[in-house]
């Protein structure tokens, strides 16, 4: 049985409330499967960790459902219904014009620049595509046959072309002209033409929609993978005009610089047609006339008229619903999953339940970093990164079930750490598709242990022990970005997850407001509140991240493309926006690495400081904390944060411990790009003071307080030995101190 045939699915919506309906979309080769709704406790089963524990929701019965394979359709394009609006009998000629910029002219599939041909067996319409060698091919029906005309004109990568196709119906003549607009100063502009006469009149008029940058009209869930047809590249100023009797008329003329945040494109011709964007191509990208005068599309007078399409864009998998569940009104907030089982394979389909609006809030809330989960959705960085020190440390990539599933199912789409097939960086991610690394049993390919979603389930196990099931609330980034600081102010204590890296501006302000109003915040992760993030308010399953400027990431976007298309906000890291995480966490992202982590060394002066005496209650003697763990064998690892007063850390904070005092990290860890102002210096773990985790505390005049640990792997030490250890004791001390304060 291949991985592609394994049972897998996704829930819609991802975040919901008691009493609401959740649709589950499932793919399996089996004719039937069962489902059971679970509240998730501890997820990953690892040596020396707490036992896996999930709780069936008794009010939802075990059910059996019909099964079938389901595949999505990767690739973005524009669909225009009822596009011509004229009587075809009156049309003498038709002209198709546009600007095209191929970013991958030679692909493993044919790439359609445009098409109105739905059925090639009984063809009507017209189309133009790139063949496997990047050559332009015209498809024109005539005399009941589809003529495939090889023009011998080839598009060069990363060159703008002015494209004009003229079709004369009176003499069945076709003329194609292609003018290159090279940015290379040494290159000469070139004009290419192609002329062909058909034996019979072209059958141009079709009831099929016009597709721009695509050619597959059958866009729905299928039981087998569908061929890709998307054009990899940019399109600008697409226009069709016709000679109706003796008068030239614009049938449509799209200006892609308008309605930038929408999933539609505007026709500026008198016909006012609407083009629907499919699978979220990238907008707010530079066009043929971009010259650096403006780098912000919201201010630009020109230069942003293009859309960038990719053959692996996925926004909504559009799977059919396999079954639906109305959640019980009494359901507690938390991590949930539908456990689906086809007798051969199983899958946990995750979803989250927020508290009811009218519920009395618990004193504590755990914030699930669902935006981080969404940005990392189906991440495949193993295709791009080199692990430092891997050979000497005996590191070997983990290839578990989810790895093989992701390799077998490219229709699941990419993360915002992966490049598109044409080499460009991804800017949109979605949760309306299977996200296979958001599973309770997921083991990361590189860190060789649970990361993100499964690691955060250790927090749930910890809170179940400390507060009791139902003694705390679970809310998500989705909820926080909707309700803002009013949501946080319901609680005395708020805890972060292990990697809350991707907040919006509204979320950043909510944390500051919460702490300023007397709230107590436990930042129990690393590399938090780092990249500027935008959620699509009209399509909340979609996120946008523009990796502009400095910041540790797997790629950089081209010049001029650093502003989000959804809001116009500048992207990049929050510190470059003037809103560093240190403003409220006290810490800034400092370093990243794979390999053995490091423990914390306690700052001797902090032991005698009455402001933080509560931290040390019940601890054993000694100054080393966290020289054990389920992740990288120590409490500090993966991504680290440190105090940086120059970036807004409160001057009155107390450094309780740091990893340098316990020996520090190896050279498998290195500082972030923001610290490398000039490429001469020491930025490796054993040589740089910046490569460290700091544990800090500060309080505010309003009664607010913050405790931060600066390590993604902190939770791996909290959960070690079934939560019976000094790191868990520190976390326990802080939680109950913050709760018991007036």
N, C-alpha and C positions, 0 to 999 in steps of 0.2 A: 504494500500500500504506500503510495507516494504521499509526501507531506502536503501536496496541493489538495489531496482528497480528505485531509483531516477535518474534523468538525471545528468550526470557528465562527465567530459572529461579533456583532456590536449592538449596543443599545442606543435607542433614540427616544427621549433625550438622555444625555449622559448624566445630567444633574436634575433631580426632580424632588417632589414633595410627597408626603403621605397622602393617599387618596387619589393620586394622579395615575395616568396610564403610561406604561413604558412599553415600547415596541422593540422586539428582539428580531434581528435579521441574522439568519443562520445559514451556513453553507456546509453540506456534508454529502458524501457519496452514498450514504445509507438511505434507505427508503423511509426510515423513521428514527426518531431520537426522543429522549426524555429531557425534561427540564425540572430543576428544583431551585428555588430562590433561597439564597444564603445571606446572612449577615456575617461579614468576614471579621475574624479576629486576627491572630498571628498567622501570617501567610507562609513564608518560606520555611522549609524544613532543612536546617543546616546543623552540623555537629556543634555541640555546646550551646545551641540556641534553645529558646523556649519551644515547646511542641506546637505544631500547627493546630489551630482551633477555629472552626467555623460553626455557625449556628443556623440550623434550618429555620425558615420563617414558617411556622406551623399554620398560619392563616392562608397560605398559598399552597395548594395541593401539588404533589408531584404529577406532572402531565406528560402525555405522549403526543408527538407532533409528526406530521409528514415532513420528510427531508428531501432536499435536492441540492445539487451544486449551484453556487451562485458566483458570478464573476462581474466585476465592475468594468468600466471603460476608461482607462487612463487617457489623458490627452485633452487639452483645452482648445476651444474654437468658438466661433460666433454663429448663432443660428438666427436667420431672418425669415419669418413666415410671411407668406403673401407678399413677396418682395417686389414684384414688377407693377401690378396695378394698371396695366394697359391692355387693350385688345390686340392680341398678337397678330391679327390679320392686317393691322395698320402699320406694323413695324417693318421698316425697310433695312435698318442697320442697328447694330448694338455695339457699344464700346465698353470694355471693362478696364479700369485704370486703378493703379495703386502703387505704393512704395513698399518694397519687400527687402528684408535684410536677413539672410539665411545664417543661422548660427551653427547649424549642423547639416550642410547640404547633402552629405553622404551619410545616410542612416541605413538601418537594417530593414526599413519599410519605405514604401512610397509616401511622399508627403504632399498633401493637397494644399495648394494656395487658395483655391476656392472650388466650389462644386454646386451644381443644381441637379445632378444626376442621382436619382434614388436607386434605380434598378438598371444594372448594366445588361440584363438579358432583354429588356424592352426599353431601350434607352430614350430619354428625352432630356434636353437641357444642355449644359456645357460645363467643362471643368478644366483645370490646369493643375498639374502636379509636378513634383520633382521625382525622377526615377532614382534608383539606388546609387547612381553615379553623380547625382546632383544636376542632371539635365532636365530642361523644361519639356514637358509632354502635354499636348492639348488633347482633350477628349471631346469629340464632337459627333453626335448622332446624325446620320444622314442615310436616307433610303432604307430605314429599318435596321441599320447596323451601327455599332459604335466604332468610330474611327479613332485610332490611337496614333497621333501625329508626333513623331519625334522631331523636335525643332533643331537639335544639335547645339542649342544654346545652354551653357552651363553656368550656374550661379557660383560665384566665389564666396567663400566664408567671410563673414563680417564686412560685407560691402553693400551699400544701399543701391538698389536698382529702381529706376522709374519704369514701370511696366504698363504697356498699353496693348490691349488686344481688340482688334476691330473685326467684326463679322458682318459681311455684306450679304444680305439674304437674296438680293436680286440676281447676283451672279455667283453665289456660293463661295465667295472668296474670303480668306482669312489673312490678316496681317498682324504680326506680333513685332513690337519694337521694345528693346531693352536698353536703357541708358544707364551706365554705371556712374555712381557718384563717390569716387574713391576719396578717402581721407588721407591716403598716402600721398605726400607731396611729389614723390618721384613717379607716381603712376599717371598715365594718360587716361582721361575719360574715354570711354568706349561706347559706341552705339552698335547694336546688333539688331538685325531684322530677320524675320522669317515670313514667307508668303506661301500660301497653299490654296488651291482651288478644288473644292469637292465636286464629285460627279453629280450629286443631287443636292437639293436645298437642305440646309441644316435644320434639324428638328430641335429648335432651341427652347421651346416653351414647355415648362414642366410645372406640375402642381407641387413639386417638392420644395422644401425650404432652400434658401441659399445658405450654404455653409462657407464661412471664411476661415481659413487656416485648418480646415478639416474636411473629411470626405465621407465619414460614416454616418448615415442617416438613421441607423438602428441603434439609438442610444438608450439602452435599457438593460436591466439585469439579464444575464444570459447564463446558460449552463455550461459554457465553455469559453475560454479566452477569445476575445475578438481581435481582429487585426487592427493595428494602429495606423492612423492616417494623418495625424496632426503634423502640421508644418512647424519645425523648430526654428523660431526666429521672430522678428518683429514685422508688423504690418502697420501701415500708416495711410491715411487719406484714401481709403477704399471708396470707389465711385463706379456706378454703372449709369450710362445714359443711352438713350435710344432715339433713333430718327423715326418719329411717328408721322406717317405721310411725308410732309415736307419740312417738319419742324423738329429740331433737336430738343429733347426733354431729359432732365435729370430724373432717373428712376429712384436713385438713392445716392447719398453722399455722406459718409460717416466722418465725423470729427471726434477722434478718440480722446482729445484733450478735455472734452466736456464730460460732466457726470462721473468724475474720476472714482468716486467711492462706490458707484453703483455696479450692479451686475447686468446693466444694459448699456448700450452705446447709442448715441444720438445721431439721427439722420437730419442734416441741415438742409436737405432738399425740400421743396414744397410738399412732398409726399409724407414726410414725417414718419418714416418707418422706424420700427424698434428692433434693434439687434440684441439678442439674449446671449450673455457670456456663459459658457459652459465650462465647468471645472476650474474656475478662478485663474485665468491667465494673469500675468503680472502687468499692472498698470503703473502710471507715474514713472515710466522709463524714458530715456532719452530717444529723440527721434532723429530724422535725417538732417535737421537744421540746428541741432544742439551745438553750441559753440562756447559754453562755459560762462556766458553772461549771467545767467541765473542758474543756481543750483537747487532752488526751491520751486517746485512746480506750481505752488499756490500763488507765487508772485510773477512767474514767468509769462512773458508775452508770446513766446514761441519756444520750440525745442522739446515739447513734451506731447507730441501728437501720436505716439506709437503705443502699441500693446505687444508684449512679449509672450508668445505661446510656446508650450513645451509638450512633448509627447508623453510625459509622465506626470503631468498635473493631475491631481485627484482632489476634488472638493467634497463630493457626495457620491458614495459608491452606488447609491440608488438600488440597493438590494430590496427585494420584496420582504414584507414582514412575515416571519414564520409563526410567531405567536405574540400575544400581548398580555400584559398583566396589570390589573388595577391594584395598586399597592394598598395595604390595609391603612385605615385612618390612624391606627394606633402605632404605626411603625416608628421606631426610634431612628434618629439621624445616624448616619454612619456609612461605612464602605459596604457595598452589597455586590452580589454577583448572581447571575443565572448560571448554574452548573448544568451544562448540556452534555449529554452522553449518548453516542450512537452505537455503543457496544464494542467499538474498536478504539475510539479516541474520545477524549474529554476536553472541554474548554470552560474556563470561567469568564463569562462575559460581564465586565464590570459596569456598575453605575453607582451613583451617590445619592443619598437621601438627606436633604436638609431638614431642619426642624419645621414644624408647622408654623405659619405666621402668627397664630393665636396661642402658641405654646408658651408656657413659662420657661424662660431661658435657664439653662444650667449655669453654674458659676464659671465654668471653664469651657473654652471652645478650642478645638483643633482645626487649623486652617489647612485644608488639603490643597497642595500646589498643583491644581489641575491644569493651569496654563503651562507649567513646566512639563507635565506629562504630555500635553498636546504638542508642544514644540519639539520634544524628543520622540514623538510618535514614530515608531518603526525605524528608528535611527540605525544606520548601517555604516558608521564611521570606520569599521574594520576594513573598508575598501580604500581608506585614505590615510590612516595614521600609521606611524611607526612608533612602537612602544619603546621608550628609552630603557636600556639595560635589560631588555627582555631575555636575550640569550643567556646572559650571565646569571640572571635570577631564575632561570628555568621556567619562564612564563610561557604558557601555551594557551591559545585562544579557546574559549569555551564555545562549543557548538551544540546547543541543546535543541529541544523541540521547536521553540519559537524561532531560533536561527534558521533552521531548515524550512520552516513554514514561510518565513519572510523571503527566503531565497526562491521558493517555489511559487510565490504569489506576488509578482510585481504590481498587480492591480491594487495592492494595498497602499501604494504611494510611498512618499518619502517624508523624512523629518526636515526640520529647518537647520539641521547640521549637514545634510546631504546636498550635493550638487545635482542639478538636472542632467539629463543625458547629454546636453550640449555644453556642459561645463559651467553654466551659470548657477548662481546661488539661489536656493529656495527661499521664498519670503512668506508664503502662505502655508498654514497647516490646518488640519481639520480633524474632528473626532467623529464625523459621519462615515466611518470606515473601520474595519478591524484594526485595533492598535495592539499588536501582539506583545509588546514589551510592557503593557499595562495589565499584567496578570500576577496573581499572588505567588505563583511558582516560577516566575521569570528569574533567570540567572544571567547577569550581564556578560557579554562575550569577552570584555577586557578586564573588568574589575573582579571577575570570577566569583561574584556573589550577588545578592539582591541589590538593586539600585532603584531609586525613586519609588514607584508605587509599592513593590513588595517590601522594600525597606521601611517605608512609612507605616506599614501594617504592624511593625514592632512598636510604634508609638501607640497604636490602638490596643495592643496587648498590655502595654504599660499603663495606659489610662483605665482600662478595664480593671486592672488590679488596684490602682490607687483611688479611683473615683467610683468604681462599680459600673456595670453596664447600665447605661441610661443616666449616669451621673455627670456626663459632659455632653456637649454638642459637637457635631461635625459639620463644618461649613466649608465651602470650596472657594477657589479664586473666582469662579463664575458668580457665586453669590455675592462676594465682596465687591466685585466690579459693578454689580447691579445696585447694591444697597449702600455701599460706601461706609463711612465712619459710623453711621447710625446703627449698622449691624454690629460692629465691634463693641460699641458702647453699651450693649446689652450685657456684656460679660465683665467679670472682675479680672480674669486671667485669659490670655490668648497664647497659644503655642503654635510655633511654625512647624512645618515638615522639615525633612532633611535637606531639601534643595529648592527653596522658593525663588528661583532665579529670574522669573519672567513676570514682573508686575506691570500694571498700567499706572498712569499718573494718578487716577482716582484711587487706586489701591495704596500707592505711596502716601498720598495725603491722608488716607484713612488711618494708617498706622500712626502717623505723627499726631493726628487729632486724638486718637485713642489714648496714646501715652500722655499727651498734654492735659487730657481731661481726667487723669488719675488712673488710667488702665495699666495693668502689669503685663509685660510682654516677655516671653521666653523664645529667643531665637536659637533653635536647637539644630542648626544646620550650617552649611557653608555655601560660599559663592551665591549668597542670597541677594535679591532685589538689585539685579545687575543689568540686564538688558531691557531697554525700553520696549514695551509690548503694547499692541493695540488689539482689542477684541472687536469684531464686527457686531455692532449692536443690532443690526437687522438679521444677521445670520450668526447667532452666538456660538455655533460650532466651529467658527473660523477665527484664526489668529493671524496677525501680521507682525513680522519682525524685520526691520531694516538694519542690517549689520553695517552701519556707517562708522567712519572714524576708527579709533583704536578700540580694543577689546579682544579678549581671548575667544577665538572662534575658528571655524574650519574654512572660512572664506571671507572675502570682503566684496561688497557690491561696487559696481562701477561708479565713477564720478558722476554726480548729478542725480543719483538714484537713492539718496539717503533719507528721503522724506516718505513717510507712510502714505499710501494711496487712500486709505480709509479715512484718515483725519487730517493729513498734512503735517502731523507732528514729525519733528526730526527724530531719527532713530539713533542707534549706537547705544553706549552704556550710560546709565543714569548719572554717573559722575561727570560725564561730559555735557550733560544737560543741566548741570549745576544742582543736582538733587542726589548726592551720593547716599548710599545705604547707611553710612556711618552716622548720618544725621539722626537716625533713630535706633539703629542696632548697635552703634558704637564701633562697628567693624567694617572693613572694606575687603573685597576679594583680593587675595594676595598671591596664591600659587595653585598649581595643579600638578598631579602626578599619578602614576599607576605603580603599584608595588607596596612593599611593607610601609606602614605608617609609623607614627611616633606617639608616645605618651606625652602628657602634660607634666611640667614641673611646677609645683606650687610656689608662688612668690612668698617668701618667708614673712614679709611685712603684712601680707593680707591676713595671715592667721591671727594676728593681734588687732586687726582693725574691726571695731565693733559693728561697723556697717555691714560687714559680710560674714559675721560670725556664724550666722545660720547655715551658710554653705557647708561648713565643716562638721556639722553635727553627725555623730555616729561613724565618722571616718576612722580608719585605722591609722596608726602612726606612720610617718614617712611622707616624703615630698613628691612621690611619683604617683600620678593618677592616670589610669587607663592604659597600662602596658599589656593589654589584652583586648580582644574584640573579635566579632564575627566578620568584620570587614577589614582587611589589610592588617589584622592582628593588633590593632591599636585604636585609640579613640580619635586620633587626628589622621586623616587621610583623604584621598580622592581630591577634593578641592578645599582650600584653606582660606581663612580670613584673619586679618590682623588689625590692630589699632592704627589709625592714621589721622593724627590731629589736623594735618593740613587739609584733609577732606571731610572735616566736619565732626569728628568724634568729640563728644562732650569732654571738656577739660577736667571735669570733676570725676570722671569714671575711675574705677578701681580695677587694675589688672590683677586678677586672682591667680592666674597660672598662664604659662606659655610653654610651647613645645621646645624652645631653645634651651630652657632650663633642664630638660630631660634628655638632651643630646641632639634633638632636631631631626630633620628629615634627610634622606639620602639625596644624591644628585638625580634620582628618578623624578624628583619634584623640582619645578622651576617657576620663577616669578612670571606674572602676567605681562602682557604687552604694554599695558599702561605704564609700567615701571621702567620700560626700556626706552629712555629718552634718547640715548645714543648707543649704538651697537658696540660699545666697548665697556666692559664691566663684568661683574660677577653676579649671575642671576640664578645659580643652581643652589640646591638645598643646603649643601655643606658650606657654601661660601657666602650666601646672602642672608642678612638679618631679616630681610623681607619675607623669606620663605618660612612661615611659622603660623601656628594657630594661637590666638590669644583668647582667654576666657575672661570676660569682664562683667562688671555690674555698675549701674548708676541709677540714681533715683531723681525725681523731679519735685519742684515745689508743690505741685498739685497732688502729690501722693503717688504718682506713677512710678514705675520701676521697670528696669530692663536687665535681663540676664542673657548673655550671648556666649556661644562656645566656639564658633568659627571653624566648624568641620562638618562635612557631609557625613563622615563615618561615626560621629558621636553616637548615633542611635545603635550602631552595631556593638558598641561597648555597653550601652544601657541594657541591651537585651541579653548579653553574654551571661551564661550560667543561670538562665531563667530569671533574669533581673536581680540576681543576688550578687552585687558587686559595688565597688565604691563609686563608679560613674553613675549607676542607677541611683545610689544613695544621694549624690549631689543633686541629681535631677529631681528626686523626690523631695529633698529639703527645700529646694527653690519653689517648687510647685505649691507645697503646703504653706510655706512662709508667705508667698504672694496671696494665697487664698485666705489666710488667717488674719492678715492685716486689715484694720478697719477701712 
